[in-house]
Amino acid sequence: MKNPLEAIEIVNLDHLGIVAGVIDEMELVEEVNKKVGLRAKEAVSPGQVMKAMILNGLGFLSAPLYLFENFFVGKATEHLIGEGVIAEQLNDDRIGRALDKYYEVGTTNLFTAIALKAAQKFQVEKESVHLDSSSISVEGEYKSKEEENQEIEEEMKAIKIVHGYSRDKRPDLKQFIIDMVVSGDGDVPLYLKIDDGNADDKSVFVERLKEFKKQWTFEGICVADSALYTAENIGAMAGNEWITRVPLSIKEAQNKIVEIEEERMGAESNKKVLE
């Protein structure tokens, strides 16, 4: 008689089961498939590929793209990704085709559509939003060939990986910039835009907020750092509610800081006299 234990296959879920559950709850796969489109007889949909990429990214493992499928070997791939999906189908060719599709649709548009779906599902409050940017340093030359006499849609333009102001304090490395709008309620990402490595916050912040408001029904307060505070930006923000910090390069701001410090010192002196 055959031992029934011989037919048992042991696979791992680990913490990825929780992540996959959240992805399913926010209907990410369905939203991506709707935006990107499906092809007949496609074994793994673009939405499932994105789900697999998220799980891989949160799997505490870094590996080249051609080893992507190895990540899912020994894991409960069908339970995590979808019925009928096996690790071998999540190869670098399939991932590459999906990435091309995301690019064609527009990564910012796709990200915002997913964020909108998630915010509605989990009832994220949007009374205020915060805009900021981060620089991501990279290693290598990243030589770019300029295409002349060719008009390309803004969303379809390849970013320029070049030297710029480094928040990582690595001016020796080339970089790209991530502009992100997050909710005041829990810092949930609502909008993302990838920029050239030398993009200037002062020149792009207002445009990013305008793009954000085009895709979201938003009438709340926009919060940003001192890069928002220029005469041109303030004029462009007319009719909107916003909060920013006045840069200390402006004389009035310097005077106000000195005034506040003097008032604080005076209050402390008076307190000591009373004691």
HELIX and SHEET records of a PDB file:
HELIX    1   1 PRO A    4  ALA A    7  5                                   4    
HELIX    2   2 LEU A   16  GLU A   25  1                                  10    
HELIX    3   3 LEU A   28  VAL A   36  1                                   9    
HELIX    4   4 PRO A   46  GLY A   57  1                                  12    
HELIX    5   5 LEU A   65  PHE A   72  5                                   8    
HELIX    6   6 THR A   77  LEU A   80  1                                   4    
HELIX    7   7 ALA A   87  GLN A   89  5                                   3    
HELIX    8   8 ASP A   92  VAL A  105  1                                  14    
HELIX    9   9 THR A  107  LYS A  121  1                                  15    
HELIX   10  10 GLU A  154  MET A  156  5                                   3    
HELIX   11  11 ASP A  201  GLN A  215  1                                  15    
HELIX   12  12 SER A  226  LEU A  228  5                                   3    
HELIX   13  13 ALA A  231  ALA A  236  1                                   6    
HELIX   14  14 LYS A  251  LEU A  274  1                                  24    
SHEET    1   A 5 PRO A 189  ASP A 195  0                                        
SHEET    2   A 5 LYS A 174  SER A 183 -1                                        
SHEET    3   A 5 SER A 128  VAL A 138 -1                                        
SHEET    4   A 5 ILE A 221  ALA A 224  1                                        
SHEET    5   A 5 GLU A 241  ILE A 243  1                                        
END                                                                             
